[in-house]
Amino acid sequence: MGAGKTTLGEAVARRLGRPFHDVDAELERDHGPIAGLFDTRGEAAFRELEADAVARACSRREPSVVALGGGAVETSGLVEGLGALVVHVDVDVDTAWERVRASARPLARDERDFRRRHELRRPLYEAVADAQAGDAEGVVLAAAGIRVASHREARAEAVVADETVAALHGIEATLHVPGGETAKTVAEADRLWRSLRVDREGTVVAVGGGSTTDLVGFVAATHLRGVAWHAVPSTLVGQVDAAIGGKTAIDLPEGKNLVGAFHWPAETTLDPALLDTLPEEELANGLAEVVKTGLLCGEPLWELPREELVRRCAAFKAAICLRDPFDRGERAQLNLGHTFAHALEAASGYRLAHGAAVALGLLAALRLSGLEHEARTVEELLRPRLARVDPEAAWAALARDKKAVDGEPRLVLLDAPGSPRLGVELQADEIRSALDALIE
């Protein structure tokens, strides 16, 4: 009681685009005030009605967010048998009491009894919960299988790690891969396929930057027609973007991420300690994705402390990907700036860092959106340098972008920060001019 489950549940439902069901509210709708039920029929009868309401709320075919009453855990087997992700919204007893002491809740009439129930229920919550959260971001992250924890907690039959990251952090890896975009090749995928010794029930852990998680996730998606994998991103790019959402891929000479699969990791571990060894250049690469996320949600996320910045960016992307897991609609907004960025990367032979390319791509997208103030913000924060690539090669790569239709690019622009516009068609000469302005 008093944990804020209803408020959080409504917020999470909005973020995930799912219906919200509050069990207590549905009980009151069907049977009248809960206090009256307790007074006239007793707690045991109320628990029977509650169990029926919980079963109905969780048996609907459409995925939804359900707020359970605080005492649902006291009905043996009820919560354990739901087949749903169970998130414990923790709250200290003093805060909970202050919230409910003046309410009409039947079990909040006596402070001593309230505190006793809180202690009795605590181990029950811990036993049934799959995750714990204190805010909407925490619940969304749990829904996406993402947690902030030490990379040492990742356990699996095989660990594939970026060779540099493994050396820096003393990670015992089954297989090593090179760092950077050069790892995302057919040759590297073939080497992993031939070397992995994981059966259909096994799990592969990927430790490294976005290129490592892209590669290993794709290999896991296709090894034995699909095995589970666990992403442990070690870069800022990976933690705020690349390792979240289940997109896995390798590159071809013709373009970036042209061969891939949707294969959600069974778990994603965000370890802030892995960012401590990143060089400034790599942190700058990640900042480009942070700025992109801030522009999409309309908040200056780049101003937050690093750990909270990572958490907020990860939760924002996770919510979008849960709403659109196969990139058939609004998930396309995450491509802001990336149509230009991927073209520049391909034209450079993938020597241009992803973050540097995204910074340039954001500039182009913001200029085409007519948002000069935001373009200046990108220039001040990211200080992008013009790319040294062949303009014709970049233009050819842009036409092969995955979002292109019949060779015509479809862009993501912004009407304003927080208001993306998808699938925008512009004249070819206007797009070409924006691209050429990014090239030295």
C-alpha positions as CSV (number, residue, x, y, z in Angstrom):
1,M,0.0,0.0,0.0
2,G,1.2,3.5,-0.8
3,A,4.0,2.4,-3.1
4,G,2.5,4.3,-6.0
5,K,1.7,1.3,-8.2
6,T,-1.3,2.9,-9.9
7,T,0.5,6.1,-10.8
8,L,3.5,4.2,-12.1
9,G,1.3,1.7,-13.9
10,E,-0.5,4.4,-15.7
11,A,2.8,6.0,-16.7
12,V,4.3,2.7,-17.9
13,A,1.2,1.8,-19.9
14,R,1.4,5.1,-21.7
15,R,5.0,4.6,-22.5
16,L,4.5,1.1,-23.8
17,G,1.2,1.9,-25.6
18,R,-0.7,-0.8,-23.7
19,P,-3.9,-0.9,-21.7
20,F,-3.7,-0.3,-18.0
21,H,-5.7,-2.3,-15.4
22,D,-5.9,-1.4,-11.8
23,V,-7.2,-4.4,-9.9
24,D,-8.4,-2.4,-6.9
25,A,-10.3,0.0,-9.2
26,E,-11.9,-2.9,-11.1
27,L,-13.0,-4.5,-7.8
28,E,-14.6,-1.3,-6.7
29,R,-16.3,-0.9,-10.0
30,D,-17.8,-4.3,-9.8
31,H,-18.4,-4.7,-6.0
32,G,-18.4,-1.3,-4.4
33,P,-15.8,0.4,-2.1
34,I,-13.1,-1.9,-0.8
35,A,-13.5,-0.7,2.7
36,G,-17.2,-1.8,2.6
37,L,-16.2,-5.2,1.3
38,F,-13.8,-5.7,4.2
39,D,-16.4,-4.5,6.7
40,T,-19.3,-6.6,5.4
41,R,-17.7,-9.7,4.0
42,G,-14.3,-9.8,5.6
43,E,-10.7,-10.0,4.3
44,A,-10.9,-13.7,3.3
45,A,-13.9,-13.1,1.0
46,F,-12.2,-10.0,-0.4
47,R,-9.0,-12.1,-1.2
48,E,-11.2,-14.5,-3.2
49,L,-12.7,-11.6,-5.2
50,E,-9.3,-10.2,-5.7
51,A,-7.9,-13.5,-7.0
52,D,-10.7,-13.6,-9.6
53,A,-10.0,-10.0,-10.6
54,V,-6.3,-10.6,-10.9
55,A,-6.8,-13.7,-13.1
56,R,-9.2,-11.8,-15.4
57,A,-6.8,-8.8,-15.7
58,C,-3.8,-11.0,-16.6
59,S,-5.7,-13.4,-18.9
60,R,-6.5,-10.9,-21.6
61,R,-4.9,-11.6,-24.9
62,E,-3.7,-8.1,-25.4
63,P,-0.5,-7.3,-23.6
64,S,-1.2,-4.9,-20.7
65,V,0.1,-3.3,-17.5
66,V,-1.6,-4.5,-14.4
67,A,-1.4,-2.9,-10.9
68,L,-2.0,-5.5,-8.2
69,G,-3.3,-4.7,-4.7
70,G,-0.6,-4.7,-2.1
71,G,-2.0,-7.8,-0.5
72,A,-2.3,-10.0,-3.6
73,V,0.9,-11.8,-2.6
74,E,-0.8,-13.2,0.5
75,T,-3.0,-15.5,-1.7
76,S,-0.8,-18.5,-2.1
77,G,0.3,-19.2,-5.7
78,L,-1.7,-16.3,-7.2
79,V,1.1,-14.0,-8.4
80,E,3.5,-16.9,-9.1
81,G,1.1,-18.4,-11.5
82,L,0.4,-15.3,-13.6
83,G,3.0,-16.0,-16.3
84,A,3.8,-12.3,-16.4
85,L,6.7,-10.1,-15.6
86,V,6.3,-9.2,-11.9
87,V,7.9,-5.9,-10.8
88,H,8.1,-5.0,-7.1
89,V,7.6,-1.3,-6.6
90,D,9.6,-0.9,-3.4
91,V,8.9,1.9,-0.8
92,D,10.0,2.4,2.7
93,V,7.3,1.9,5.4
94,D,7.5,5.5,6.7
95,T,6.7,6.9,3.2
96,A,4.0,4.4,2.6
97,W,2.3,5.2,5.9
98,E,2.4,8.9,5.3
99,R,0.7,8.3,2.0
100,V,-2.2,6.2,3.2
101,R,-2.8,7.2,6.9
102,A,-5.6,9.6,6.0
103,S,-7.1,7.3,3.4
104,A,-10.1,5.0,3.6
105,R,-8.0,1.9,3.1
106,P,-9.3,-0.8,5.5
107,L,-5.8,-2.0,6.3
108,A,-4.4,1.5,7.0
109,R,-6.5,2.3,10.0
110,D,-3.9,1.3,12.6
111,E,-0.2,2.3,12.2
112,R,1.1,-0.6,14.3
113,D,-0.8,-3.2,12.2
114,F,0.2,-1.4,9.0
115,R,3.9,-1.7,9.9
116,R,3.5,-5.3,10.9
117,R,1.9,-6.2,7.5
118,H,4.7,-4.3,5.7
119,E,7.3,-6.6,7.3
120,L,5.3,-9.7,6.8
121,R,4.8,-9.0,3.1
122,R,8.3,-7.9,2.3
123,P,9.8,-11.4,1.9
124,L,6.7,-12.4,-0.2
125,Y,7.3,-9.5,-2.6
126,E,11.0,-10.5,-2.9
127,A,10.1,-14.1,-3.6
128,V,7.7,-13.4,-6.5
129,A,9.4,-10.4,-8.1
130,D,11.3,-10.7,-11.3
131,A,12.7,-7.2,-10.9
132,Q,12.5,-4.2,-8.6
133,A,11.8,-0.6,-9.6
134,G,11.2,2.8,-8.1
135,D,10.1,4.8,-11.1
136,A,8.6,4.4,-14.6
137,E,12.0,4.1,-16.2
138,G,12.9,1.2,-13.9
139,V,9.7,-0.7,-14.9
140,V,10.3,-0.1,-18.6
141,L,13.8,-1.3,-18.3
142,A,12.6,-4.4,-16.5
143,A,10.0,-5.0,-19.2
144,A,12.8,-5.0,-21.8
145,G,15.1,-7.3,-19.7
146,I,17.5,-4.5,-19.0
147,R,19.2,-4.1,-15.6
148,V,22.0,-1.9,-14.2
149,A,24.5,-4.3,-12.6
150,S,28.0,-5.6,-12.7
151,H,29.1,-7.3,-15.9
152,R,30.6,-10.0,-13.6
153,E,27.1,-11.3,-13.0
154,A,26.6,-12.4,-16.6
155,R,26.9,-16.2,-16.8
156,A,26.7,-18.3,-20.0
157,E,28.0,-21.3,-21.9
158,A,30.1,-19.0,-24.1
159,V,31.4,-15.5,-23.7
160,V,32.4,-13.5,-26.8
161,A,34.2,-10.3,-26.0
162,D,35.9,-7.4,-27.7
163,E,39.6,-8.3,-27.3
164,T,40.5,-4.9,-25.9
165,V,37.7,-4.8,-23.4
166,A,38.5,-8.3,-22.2
167,A,42.1,-7.3,-21.5
168,L,41.1,-4.0,-19.8
169,H,38.6,-5.7,-17.4
170,G,40.1,-9.1,-17.0
171,I,37.2,-10.9,-18.7
172,E,37.7,-14.6,-19.4
173,A,36.2,-15.0,-22.9
174,T,35.6,-18.1,-24.9
175,L,36.2,-16.2,-28.1
176,H,37.5,-12.8,-28.9
177,V,36.5,-10.4,-31.7
178,P,38.2,-7.2,-32.9
179,G,36.8,-3.9,-31.8
180,G,34.9,-1.5,-34.0
181,E,32.8,-1.8,-37.1
182,T,35.4,-4.0,-38.8
183,A,34.1,-6.8,-36.6
184,K,30.7,-6.8,-38.4
185,T,31.7,-8.8,-41.4
186,V,30.6,-12.1,-43.0
187,A,34.0,-13.5,-42.3
188,E,33.8,-12.8,-38.5
189,A,30.3,-14.2,-38.3
190,D,31.5,-17.3,-40.1
191,R,34.4,-17.7,-37.7
192,L,32.0,-17.5,-34.7
193,W,29.5,-19.9,-36.2
194,R,32.2,-22.5,-36.7
195,S,33.8,-21.9,-33.3
196,L,30.8,-21.8,-31.0
197,R,30.1,-24.9,-28.9
198,V,26.6,-24.0,-27.6
199,D,23.6,-26.2,-27.9
200,R,20.0,-25.0,-28.4
201,E,19.5,-24.5,-24.7
202,G,22.7,-22.5,-24.2
203,T,23.3,-18.8,-24.0
204,V,26.0,-16.6,-25.5
205,V,27.2,-13.5,-23.7
206,A,28.4,-10.6,-25.8
207,V,30.8,-8.1,-24.1
208,G,31.9,-5.1,-26.1
209,G,30.7,-2.1,-28.0
210,G,27.8,-1.8,-30.4
211,S,29.6,-3.6,-33.1
212,T,30.3,-6.6,-30.8
213,T,26.7,-6.8,-29.7
214,D,25.4,-6.4,-33.3
215,L,27.7,-9.2,-34.5
216,V,27.2,-11.7,-31.6
217,G,23.5,-11.0,-31.5
218,F,23.2,-11.9,-35.2
219,V,25.3,-15.0,-34.8
220,A,23.1,-16.1,-31.9
221,A,20.0,-15.4,-34.0
222,T,21.3,-17.8,-36.7
223,H,23.3,-20.4,-34.8
224,L,21.3,-23.6,-34.6
225,R,18.3,-21.4,-35.9
226,G,18.6,-19.3,-32.8
227,V,20.0,-19.5,-29.3
228,A,19.6,-17.1,-26.4
229,W,22.1,-14.3,-25.9
230,H,23.0,-11.7,-23.2
231,A,24.2,-8.3,-24.2
232,V,26.8,-6.5,-22.0
233,P,27.6,-3.3,-23.8
234,S,30.9,-1.7,-22.8
235,T,30.6,1.6,-24.7
236,L,28.3,4.6,-24.2
237,V,26.9,4.1,-27.7
238,G,26.1,0.5,-26.8
239,Q,24.5,1.3,-23.4
240,V,22.3,4.1,-24.6
241,D,21.4,2.7,-28.1
242,A,23.1,-0.1,-30.0
243,A,22.6,-3.0,-27.6
244,I,18.9,-2.2,-26.9
245,G,15.9,-3.3,-28.9
246,G,16.9,-6.6,-30.5
247,K,18.3,-5.4,-33.8
248,T,21.3,-7.4,-34.8
249,A,23.3,-7.2,-38.0
250,I,26.5,-7.3,-40.0
251,D,27.7,-5.0,-42.7
252,L,28.3,-5.5,-46.4
253,P,30.6,-3.4,-48.6
254,E,27.5,-1.9,-50.1
255,G,26.1,-0.6,-46.8
256,K,25.8,-0.8,-43.1
257,N,23.5,-3.4,-41.3
258,L,22.2,-4.8,-44.6
259,V,22.2,-8.4,-43.2
260,G,20.6,-9.0,-39.8
261,A,17.7,-10.2,-37.7
262,F,15.5,-9.1,-34.9
263,H,16.6,-11.2,-31.9
264,W,16.0,-9.7,-28.5
265,P,18.6,-10.5,-25.9
266,A,17.3,-12.5,-23.0
267,E,19.0,-9.9,-20.8
268,T,21.0,-6.7,-21.2
269,T,23.4,-5.7,-18.4
270,L,24.4,-2.0,-18.2
271,D,27.5,-1.7,-16.1
272,P,28.6,1.9,-15.5
273,A,32.1,0.7,-14.5
274,L,32.8,-0.5,-18.1
275,L,32.6,3.1,-19.2
276,D,35.4,4.2,-16.9
277,T,38.1,3.0,-19.3
278,L,36.6,4.6,-22.4
279,P,38.8,7.1,-24.2
280,E,37.4,10.6,-24.7
281,E,36.9,10.0,-28.4
282,E,34.6,7.0,-27.7
283,L,32.7,8.9,-25.0
284,A,32.1,11.6,-27.7
285,N,30.8,9.0,-30.1
286,G,28.3,7.9,-27.5
287,L,27.3,11.5,-26.7
288,A,26.0,11.8,-30.3
289,E,23.4,9.1,-29.6
290,V,22.5,10.7,-26.3
291,V,21.9,14.0,-28.1
292,K,19.8,12.2,-30.7
293,T,17.7,10.7,-27.9
294,G,17.3,14.0,-26.1
295,L,16.1,15.6,-29.3
296,L,13.5,12.8,-29.8
297,C,12.1,13.0,-26.3
298,G,12.4,16.8,-26.1
299,E,14.7,16.8,-23.0
300,P,18.3,17.8,-22.6
301,L,19.3,14.3,-21.4
302,W,23.0,15.2,-22.1
303,E,23.0,17.4,-19.0
304,L,22.3,14.5,-16.6
305,P,25.0,12.6,-14.6
306,R,26.4,9.8,-16.7
307,E,24.6,6.8,-14.9
308,E,21.2,8.6,-15.0
309,L,21.8,9.7,-18.5
310,V,22.4,6.1,-19.6
311,R,19.4,4.9,-17.7
312,R,17.1,7.5,-19.2
313,C,18.3,7.0,-22.7
314,A,18.0,3.2,-22.4
315,A,14.5,3.4,-21.0
316,F,13.4,5.8,-23.8
317,K,14.6,3.5,-26.5
318,A,13.4,0.4,-24.8
319,A,9.8,1.8,-24.6
320,I,9.8,2.6,-28.3
321,C,11.1,-0.8,-29.2
322,L,8.6,-2.6,-27.0
323,R,5.8,-0.7,-28.8
324,D,7.3,-1.5,-32.2
325,P,9.5,-4.5,-31.8
326,F,9.9,-5.2,-35.6
327,D,10.5,-1.7,-36.8
328,R,7.2,-1.4,-38.7
329,G,6.2,2.0,-37.5
330,E,7.3,4.6,-34.9
331,R,10.6,2.9,-34.2
332,A,11.8,4.6,-37.3
333,Q,12.2,7.8,-35.3
334,L,15.4,6.3,-33.9
335,N,16.9,6.7,-37.3
336,L,17.1,10.5,-36.8
337,G,20.3,11.5,-38.5
338,H,21.2,7.9,-39.3
339,T,20.3,8.0,-43.0
340,F,23.1,10.4,-43.6
341,A,25.4,8.8,-41.0
342,H,25.2,5.3,-42.5
343,A,25.9,6.7,-45.9
344,L,29.0,8.5,-44.7
345,E,30.2,5.5,-42.8
346,A,29.9,3.2,-45.8
347,A,31.6,5.7,-48.1
348,S,34.5,5.8,-45.6
349,G,34.9,2.1,-45.7
350,Y,33.7,2.2,-42.1
351,R,36.8,4.2,-41.0
352,L,34.6,7.0,-39.9
353,A,33.4,6.5,-36.3
354,H,29.7,5.9,-35.9
355,G,29.3,8.7,-33.4
356,A,31.1,11.2,-35.6
357,A,28.9,10.2,-38.5
358,V,25.7,10.5,-36.4
359,A,26.8,14.0,-35.3
360,L,27.0,15.0,-38.9
361,G,23.8,13.3,-39.7
362,L,22.0,15.1,-37.0
363,L,23.2,18.4,-38.4
364,A,21.7,17.5,-41.8
365,A,18.4,16.4,-40.3
366,L,18.0,19.5,-38.2
367,R,18.9,21.8,-41.0
368,L,16.3,20.1,-43.2
369,S,13.9,20.4,-40.3
370,G,14.5,24.2,-40.2
371,L,15.7,23.9,-36.6
372,E,18.7,26.1,-36.6
373,H,18.8,26.5,-32.8
374,E,19.0,22.8,-32.3
375,A,21.6,22.5,-35.1
376,R,23.8,25.0,-33.2
377,T,23.3,22.9,-30.0
378,V,24.6,19.9,-31.9
379,E,27.6,21.9,-33.2
380,E,28.4,23.1,-29.7
381,L,28.0,19.8,-28.0
382,L,29.5,17.4,-30.6
383,R,31.8,19.6,-32.6
384,P,31.4,17.5,-35.8
385,R,34.1,17.6,-38.4
386,L,33.4,17.3,-42.1
387,A,33.8,13.8,-43.4
388,R,36.6,13.0,-45.9
389,V,34.7,10.7,-48.2
390,D,33.8,10.5,-51.9
391,P,30.5,12.4,-52.3
392,E,29.4,10.0,-55.1
393,A,30.0,6.9,-52.9
394,A,28.1,8.5,-50.1
395,W,25.2,9.4,-52.3
396,A,25.1,5.8,-53.7
397,A,25.1,4.4,-50.2
398,L,22.3,6.7,-49.1
399,A,20.1,5.4,-51.8
400,R,20.6,1.9,-50.5
401,D,19.5,2.9,-47.0
402,K,17.2,0.3,-45.4
403,K,14.4,3.0,-45.0
404,A,14.6,3.9,-48.7
405,V,11.6,3.0,-50.9
406,D,12.3,2.3,-54.6
407,G,15.7,4.0,-54.1
408,E,14.1,7.1,-52.7
409,P,15.3,8.1,-49.2
410,R,12.7,8.4,-46.4
411,L,14.0,10.7,-43.7
412,V,13.2,11.3,-40.1
413,L,12.9,15.0,-39.3
414,L,11.7,17.0,-36.4
415,D,8.8,19.5,-36.2
416,A,10.2,20.5,-32.8
417,P,12.2,18.7,-30.1
418,G,10.1,15.8,-29.0
419,S,8.0,15.8,-32.2
420,P,9.6,13.6,-34.8
421,R,8.1,13.3,-38.3
422,L,8.7,10.0,-40.1
423,G,9.0,8.9,-43.7
424,V,9.6,12.4,-45.0
425,E,10.1,12.6,-48.8
426,L,12.2,15.5,-50.1
427,Q,13.5,16.4,-53.5
428,A,16.7,14.5,-54.4
429,D,18.6,17.7,-55.0
430,E,17.7,19.0,-51.5
431,I,18.9,15.8,-49.8
432,R,22.0,15.7,-51.9
433,S,22.8,19.3,-51.0
434,A,22.4,18.4,-47.3
435,L,24.7,15.5,-47.7
436,D,27.3,17.4,-49.6
437,A,27.4,20.0,-46.8
438,L,28.7,17.3,-44.5
439,I,31.7,16.4,-46.7
440,E,35.0,18.1,-46.9
